[in-house]
């Protein structure tokens, strides 16, 4: 018993001594192993160390939570589809099982979003104006949007309102960035998707995407070559969405 206790204490002290480099290295290993929940946990600890994240760490923080969330979002959609199919064919007991599984996945989604949003409130308030602040405001808006996707009733309106508020703050902050900056374009893309999919305001979504695309087309030459490809990919996504929305 005593020996086990000593080992536990050692592990705790080792964990306490982890510096930023160790946490980021562990997050990279977890990413390569596709263990995204653990990657998110390492990046959460990295945020809690307190110093500002550099651009690579920001991307890792975003990727960790996004990948952790993606499989649950997919699972919720699949379970909801099975639930509806079983109900339509009169198999209520099977529908109930699928519904229970959907609820379990939704609880996991809720936890991931809550964790991300707790960390983001700190990151947004501490971020340098410009690129870093825009990046975190975009991510904050995204996590309220994910919550709004599967929340129902009055709670849906509330989280959608929070997403709208944060995305608008981000759009204001992004005005200080070049028009074709990949972070500014990524924010415009996700905000327009939110307007279309969550608020069902396709007109506003089209206007937002069109404005971003036109401004970026005029400014793409101002973007350094190393990040220009990211901008071009996002511009293509904006264009794809515009074509899809105008055909609906």
N, C-alpha and C positions, 0 to 999 in steps of 0.2 A: 504493500500500500504506500509506504513512505517513498519508495523508489519512483513509483508512478507519479506521485505528487511532485517530486523534484524535476522530473522530465517535463511535466506540464508547466512548471515555473520557468524552466529554461526556454521552452517554446515561447511563452509569453514575453520574456525579456528579449528574445531574438526578434519577435514581431515588433516590439516597441522600438528596437534599434534600426529597423528597416529604413533606409534613406530613399530619396526619390528615385535614384538610379536603379536600385534593387527592385522597387515596385514596378517601374516602367519595364525593366528587363523581364520580370515575371509576367507582366501583362502581354508582352510580345510573345513569350513562350506559350501562354494560354491561347493567344490568338492563332498561332500556328497549329496548335493542337485542336482548334475549333471548340475550345471550352470557354464560351463567351460569358457565361454567368461568373466564372472565376476571373476572367479578364476584367469584367465590370467591377468586381470586388477589389481587384488590385488598383484599378484606376480611381475608384472611390477613395481608397486609402491615400492614393497619390494626391487627390484634391484636398483631403483633410490634413495633409502635411502643411499646407498653407501657402506655399509660394506659387506665383502665377504659372499657369501651364504654357509651355512653348507651343508653336503651331503643330508640331508632330504629336505632342501629348494631347492637344485639343482634338486632333483627328482620331487618336486612339480612344480617348474618352467617349467621343461620339460613336465610333464604330462598335465599341464594346456594348454599350446600352442598346444600340440599334439592332445588332445581331442577336442579342439576348431577347429582345422584344419580337423580332421578326417571326421566329418559329412559333411563338405563342399567338401572334396575330393570325398566322396561317391556321393553327390548330383551332382557334375560336371560329373562324369562317367555316372550316370543314365540319366541326361538331354542330354548328348551327344549321348547316345544309342537311346533315344526316337527320337532325331533330325534325326539321320541316318535312323531309321526305317520309320519315316514319309516321308523323302525324297525318300527312295527306293519305297514307295508305292504312290508316286506322290502327296502327300498332303503338298504342299509347305507352305501354310499358317500355318498349325500346326507345321511344322518343324521350321518355323521362331519363333513361340512362345517358343518352347523348346530351340531354340538357344538363345533367349533373356534371358531366365531363366538361362541357362548355363553361359552366360556372367555376369549376376548378381552374381552368386556363385563364378565365377573366380575373380571378383573384390574383394569379401570378402576374398578369399584365398590370393590374392595379399597383402591385408592390413595386414592380420595376419602374413604372411611371412615377410613383411617389418618391422612390429613391433618387431618380434622375432629377426630379423637380426640386427636391430639397437641396441637392448639391448645386443645381443651377441658380437657385436664388442667391446663394453665396457667390458663385462665379460671376453672375451678372453684375452684382453690386461692386465687386472688386475689380472688374475688368477695365483695362485701358480703353478710352474712347476709340471708335473706329472699328477696325477689323475684329478685334477680340470681342468687344461688346456686341457687335452685330452677330458674330458667330454664336455666342451664347444665347442671345435673344431669339435667334432663329430656332435653336435647339429647344429652348423653353416653349416656344410656340408649338413646335412639333409634338412635344410630349403632352401638352394640353389637347392638341388635335387627336392624338392616338386615344386619349381618354374619351374624347367626344365621339369617336367612331362607334364605340360599343356601349356607351352610357345611354340610358333612356330617361324620359320624364324631365322634371325640373333640373335635375343634376346635369343633364346634357346641355341645357341652355347655359348653365352656370360655367361649365368648363369651356364651352364654345366661346362664351364672352371673355373668359380669361385668355384663351388662345388669340382672339381677335385683338385684344388690348396689347398683348406682348408682340404679336406680329407687326402691329402698327408702330410700336416703339422701335422695333427692329428696322422697319422701312425708313423711319426718320433718321435713325443712327447711320444707316447705310448710305445716306445722301453724301456723307463725307468721303465715301470710297469711289474709285473710278467706276463708270457706268458698266463696264464689262468685267469688273472684279468677280472672281468665282463665288465668293461668299455673298456678295450683293445679289448676284444672279440666282444662287441657290435659295436665298430667302424669298425672292420674288416668285420662284417656281413653287415652293412649298406653300406660300401664302395663297397663291392663286388656286392650288389644289384644295386647300382648306375652304376657300370661298365657294368653289364648285361642289365639292363632295359633302362637306359638313353643313354649310349654310345654304346650299342649293342656289347660290347667287351667281349664276353663270355669266351674267352680263358684267358684273364687277370683276369676276375671275378673268374673263377675256380682256378687259381693259387693263388690268394689272399686268398680265402676261405680255400683252402687245406693247405697252409702254416700256417694259423692261427689255424686251427684244429689240425694239427700235433704237433705244438709247445705247444698248450694248453693241449693236451693229455699227453704230457711228464711232464707238470708242474702242473697238477690239484691238486696234493697232497700238493703243497705249499700254496694253497689258504685257508684262514680261513673258518671254517665250516659254519659260518653264511652267507657268500657270495658265498659259493661253489655251492649252488643250482642254483643261477642266472647264474653262469658260465656254468653249465651242460645244462641248458635250451638253452642258446645261442649256445653252441656246437651242440646241437641237431638241431637247426634251420640252422646252417651252413651245417650240414650233409644233411638235407632235401633238401636244395637248390642245393647242389652238385649232389644229385641223380636226381633231376628234370632237371638240366642243362645238365647233361651227357646223358639224354634220349632224348634231343631235337635235 
